[in-house]
């Protein structure tokens, strides 16, 4: 099923309904995780074809095995071929073969695929016999095939055969209004509670502003994680442990909190210093230091020096970063913009 009410998705649904009943090859483009296979299945379902929908990932099978997978082989064609195999193209007879990540197809197979698209016949490995197959080809890629053509890694004539009808699926970040719709769908899908989990209102801005580099697939995995950890709960994402959040989202929370720490305390100092100067224009350096020393030393109870104040502020930032990164020094150092060795050195100087 299609989810999403953005103009992009509405346009895609319209295009699918128009081209599905035809036999023309379709090339679906879009970044990883946007749901290109879902679009291919929708095309098959609306095509009226009586055969099966068969999918194969061109990047997941070694080149030496891919030819047999697609075109089949005869008995004894190679070691281990104890029986004949028709191949995926013929398995999808009167149906649809979906070639995912077509850009990763080995160049040695591209010519055979081109011949099938032109002639509608396949020749199994180890056989001289040709078999006709009425199979529609739908392919998908996240790569710019035009660049692969320039590099000599993809046949231009095969590209023209596959790209008869081009369809495009946009990244989730380009249709941000659908994040809420996908979230609610996956919450109901994965949470068996009477009332599935949800998130607090303040967390929605975080969800919408996150770039979701893994697209719908990343959001689906995140929702499945929340369903397992917080079934039926109303979740505040700012209180979820960083390891349970997408890394980019946890970094956003850390930067926000760090910026707040950086700006809040100096503002208090500035307000206090300004008020003191207005009442006493003759404020001395010692008095200004007293104004900065807003806290008392935990050891002596005396007002802290400026250096103590700065050191304490630095320690607070480091402790905050370590807490957000669950004690991982490397990640804490990265979030603070310092080297790991520098952070370890600073921590080693803390009074015991």
Buried (B, 14 or more C-beta within 10 A) or exposed (E): EEBBEBEBBEEBBEBBEEBBEEEEBBBBBBBBBBBBBBBBBBBBBBBEBEBBBBBBBBEEBEEEEBBBBBBBBBEEBEEEBEEBBBBBBBBBBEBBBBBBBBBBBBEEBBEBBBBBBEEBBBBBBBBEEEBEBEBBBBBBBBBEBEEBBEEEBBBEEBBEBBBBBEBBBBBBBEBBEBBEBBBBBBBBEBBEEEEBBBBEEEBBEBBEEBBBBBBBBBBBBBBBBBBEEBBEBEBEBEEBEBEBBBEEBBBBBBEEBBEEBEEEBEEEBEEBBEEBBEEEEEBEEEEBBBBBBEEEEEEEEEBBEEEBBEBBBEBEBBEBBBBBBEEBBEBBBBBBEBEEEEBEEBBEEEEE
